Amino acid sequence: MKSLNSIMLAVLLLSGVSTLKAQSVDEVMDKHLKAIGSKEAWNNIKSLKMDGGMSVQGMDVGVVQTMIPGKAMRTDISVMGMNGFTIITKTQGWMYMPFQPGGNKIDTMKPEMVKAAQEQMDLKAKQMFDYKTDGSKTAYLGTDTINKILCYRIKFTDKDANETTCFFDTKNYYLLRTESKVKVEEQEQEVAMAFDNYKTLDGGVVMPMTISTPQGDITFKSIEINKPIDESIFKPVIPAAAKESEPKK
């Protein structure tokens, strides 16, 4: 009988069957939110500057995102010696991408792009602190494995019917992956993102230093919290250096 039990245990281990007890959405989320810092700590973030880079098709791309939560966000992108940006405010968005064809002027962003970006400025919502009161529906989907790490899987459906499935590490409750269904110009697309190298920052908040996106992996070398920000950077102005390099007419 002991040998039979041993064989059954080995089969279960090899097949990846989990003996973890089922978790409720609230149990997983309570532990996740504690793992990344208190709600008060996230409320205390008045400014955020993330400095990093990524590689796209063999090119090194610098990425610096500067944000005043709930008010404005600027992402500066440097590639091939050229500097571009996107700027999002509570009412409008602009884009300047000189390294793209026809991108040597400032364009006004489409409303749906502005709306999606504005959601990134709400740090509490982005971290799902208010999932119980923001109109989202939730479902616990059991466990799954991400890069050999056992995860709890929870699906969130927001008030606009957008679906996101989140994978939380069963040991430390960090968010490791999201799989979202989003609409881009009336076309539904599936977008997956992964999060790694979590670090405890000023004020006790915990954030990933590496984010994998469909365009490539972004690695942040520094994240500054509550440093002074010159709000004039949120006005869409072509850099003086770019103007000087334009051919004279």
matplotlib code that plots the C-alpha trace (Angstrom):
import matplotlib.pyplot as plt

x = [0.0, 2.9, 4.4, 1.1, 0.8, 4.4, 3.6, 0.5, 2.4, 5.1, 2.4, 0.8, 4.1, 5.1, 1.7, 2.0, -1.2, -1.4, -2.2, -2.8, -6.2, -8.5, -8.2, -10.9, -10.3, -10.2, -7.7, -5.3, -5.8, -5.4, -2.0, -0.9, -1.7, 0.1, 3.1, 3.5, 3.0, 0.1, -2.6, -1.4, 2.1, 0.8, -1.5, 1.6, 3.2, 3.0, 5.5, 7.2, 10.2, 11.3, 14.5, 15.3, 15.8, 14.9, 16.2, 14.0, 15.1, 18.7, 18.4, 18.9, 16.0, 16.1, 12.8, 12.1, 8.6, 7.7, 4.4, 2.3, -0.4, -3.8, -2.6, 0.0, 2.4, 5.3, 7.3, 10.6, 12.0, 15.5, 16.6, 19.3, 20.3, 16.8, 14.4, 10.6, 7.9, 4.3, 2.5, -0.8, -2.9, -6.4, -7.8, -5.5, -2.5, 0.3, 2.9, 6.2, 8.1, 10.8, 12.3, 9.1, 8.0, 6.2, 6.8, 8.8, 5.7, 3.6, 0.4, -2.7, -3.4, -6.7, -9.3, -9.2, -5.4, -5.6, -8.2, -6.0, -3.0, -4.9, -5.7, -2.0, -1.9, -4.2, -1.6, -4.1, -6.4, -3.4, -2.4, -6.1, -6.5, -10.1, -11.2, -14.1, -15.6, -14.6, -17.3, -15.0, -16.2, -13.8, -13.4, -10.9, -9.6, -7.5, -3.7, -1.3, 2.4, 4.5, 8.2, 7.9, 6.4, 3.0, 0.5, -3.0, -5.1, -7.7, -9.8, -10.9, -13.6, -14.0, -17.1, -16.3, -16.2, -12.4, -10.9, -7.6, -6.3, -3.7, -1.2, 0.1, 3.0, 1.6, 4.7, 5.2, 1.9, 3.7, 2.0, 4.0, 1.9, -1.2, -3.1, -5.6, -8.1, -8.1, -9.7, -7.5, -9.4, -12.3, -10.1, -9.8, -6.2, -4.7, -1.8, 0.5, 2.9, 5.2, 6.8, 10.0, 12.8, 10.6, 12.3, 11.3, 11.4, 11.1, 8.0, 7.7, 6.1, 7.3, 7.6, 9.0, 12.2, 11.7, 8.5, 8.1, 5.9, 5.0, 7.6, 10.4, 11.6, 12.0, 14.5, 14.5, 17.9, 16.2, 12.8, 12.5, 9.5, 8.4, 11.3, 10.5, 9.2, 9.1, 5.5, 6.5, 7.7, 4.0, 3.6, 4.1, 7.2, 9.6, 13.1, 15.4, 18.1, 15.6, 14.6, 18.2, 18.9, 16.0, 17.1, 16.7, 14.1]
y = [0.0, 2.4, 1.7, 2.5, 5.8, 6.7, 6.0, 8.2, 11.0, 10.8, 10.9, 13.9, 15.8, 15.0, 16.1, 19.4, 18.8, 21.4, 20.4, 24.1, 24.8, 26.9, 30.6, 33.3, 36.5, 38.5, 36.2, 36.5, 40.2, 41.0, 39.3, 40.8, 44.4, 43.9, 42.5, 45.7, 48.2, 49.7, 51.7, 54.7, 54.3, 54.4, 57.4, 59.2, 59.1, 62.6, 62.2, 59.3, 59.1, 55.9, 55.8, 52.7, 51.3, 48.4, 46.8, 46.8, 44.9, 45.3, 49.0, 50.4, 52.6, 54.9, 55.3, 57.8, 58.2, 61.1, 61.3, 63.3, 60.7, 61.7, 64.9, 64.4, 61.9, 62.2, 59.4, 60.4, 58.0, 58.2, 56.1, 56.5, 59.9, 61.3, 62.1, 61.8, 61.9, 61.4, 63.6, 62.8, 65.2, 65.0, 66.4, 65.7, 63.9, 64.6, 62.6, 63.6, 60.7, 62.0, 58.6, 57.4, 58.4, 61.7, 62.0, 65.3, 67.3, 67.2, 65.2, 65.2, 61.7, 60.0, 60.0, 56.2, 56.4, 59.2, 57.4, 54.2, 56.2, 58.3, 55.0, 54.5, 57.8, 56.3, 54.4, 52.9, 51.7, 50.3, 48.4, 47.3, 48.7, 49.7, 46.5, 46.0, 49.5, 50.4, 48.3, 45.4, 41.8, 39.2, 35.4, 33.0, 30.6, 28.3, 27.9, 27.9, 28.0, 30.9, 30.1, 27.1, 29.3, 28.3, 31.2, 32.0, 33.1, 35.8, 37.4, 41.0, 42.5, 46.2, 48.3, 48.7, 44.9, 44.9, 41.6, 41.1, 37.8, 38.3, 35.7, 36.0, 34.1, 31.7, 32.3, 36.1, 37.2, 39.5, 40.0, 38.1, 38.4, 39.9, 38.9, 41.5, 41.8, 45.4, 47.2, 49.2, 51.0, 48.6, 45.6, 43.3, 42.4, 40.2, 41.8, 40.0, 41.7, 40.2, 41.7, 40.7, 41.9, 43.5, 46.1, 47.9, 51.7, 54.9, 55.0, 51.2, 50.6, 47.6, 47.8, 45.6, 46.8, 44.8, 44.8, 42.6, 44.1, 42.9, 45.5, 44.2, 44.1, 47.4, 47.4, 50.4, 51.4, 53.8, 54.8, 58.0, 58.8, 62.3, 64.2, 67.8, 67.9, 71.0, 70.8, 72.7, 69.4, 68.5, 71.2, 69.8, 71.6, 70.3, 70.1, 73.0, 70.6, 69.0, 72.4, 73.3, 70.1, 70.6, 71.4, 75.1, 76.0]
z = [0.0, 0.8, -2.6, -4.3, -2.4, -3.4, -7.0, -6.9, -5.2, -8.0, -10.7, -9.1, -8.9, -12.4, -13.8, -11.9, -10.0, -7.2, -3.6, -2.7, -1.3, -3.4, -2.7, -3.0, -5.0, -1.8, -0.1, -3.0, -3.5, 0.2, 0.3, -3.0, -1.9, 1.3, -0.6, -2.7, 0.1, 1.9, 0.3, 2.3, 0.9, -2.7, -1.8, -0.7, -4.2, -5.5, -8.3, -10.1, -12.4, -14.0, -16.0, -18.1, -21.5, -23.9, -27.1, -30.2, -33.3, -32.2, -31.4, -27.9, -26.9, -23.8, -21.9, -19.2, -17.8, -15.5, -13.8, -11.4, -10.6, -11.7, -13.4, -16.1, -17.6, -20.0, -21.7, -23.3, -25.9, -27.4, -30.3, -33.0, -31.6, -31.9, -29.0, -29.0, -26.4, -25.6, -23.1, -21.4, -19.3, -17.8, -21.0, -23.9, -25.3, -27.8, -29.6, -31.2, -32.8, -35.2, -35.7, -37.5, -41.0, -40.9, -37.2, -37.3, -36.0, -32.8, -33.3, -31.2, -29.9, -30.6, -27.7, -27.2, -26.9, -24.5, -22.4, -22.2, -21.2, -18.6, -16.8, -16.3, -14.3, -11.6, -9.6, -7.2, -10.0, -11.8, -8.7, -8.3, -4.8, -5.6, -7.4, -5.0, -5.6, -9.2, -10.9, -11.8, -11.8, -10.6, -11.0, -9.4, -12.1, -10.1, -10.6, -13.5, -14.1, -15.4, -16.0, -13.6, -10.9, -9.6, -9.7, -8.7, -11.7, -11.4, -14.2, -13.9, -16.1, -15.8, -16.3, -20.0, -20.4, -20.9, -19.6, -17.9, -16.4, -13.7, -12.5, -8.9, -7.4, -4.8, -2.5, -2.5, -4.2, -6.6, -10.0, -12.6, -15.7, -17.2, -20.3, -21.6, -24.3, -25.6, -28.5, -30.9, -33.6, -33.3, -33.5, -30.4, -29.6, -26.9, -25.1, -22.6, -20.2, -17.6, -14.4, -12.7, -10.4, -7.8, -5.5, -2.4, -3.0, -1.0, 1.2, 1.3, -2.1, -4.1, -7.9, -10.7, -12.3, -15.4, -17.5, -20.6, -23.3, -26.9, -28.1, -25.8, -22.2, -20.4, -17.6, -15.2, -13.7, -11.3, -10.0, -8.1, -5.9, -4.7, -6.3, -7.6, -11.1, -13.4, -14.7, -17.8, -19.3, -19.8, -22.5, -26.0, -27.4, -30.0, -28.5, -29.6, -30.7, -33.1, -34.6, -35.1, -37.0, -39.5, -43.0, -43.8, -46.4]

ax = plt.figure().add_subplot(projection="3d")
ax.plot(x, y, z, "-o")
ax.set_aspect("equal")
plt.show()
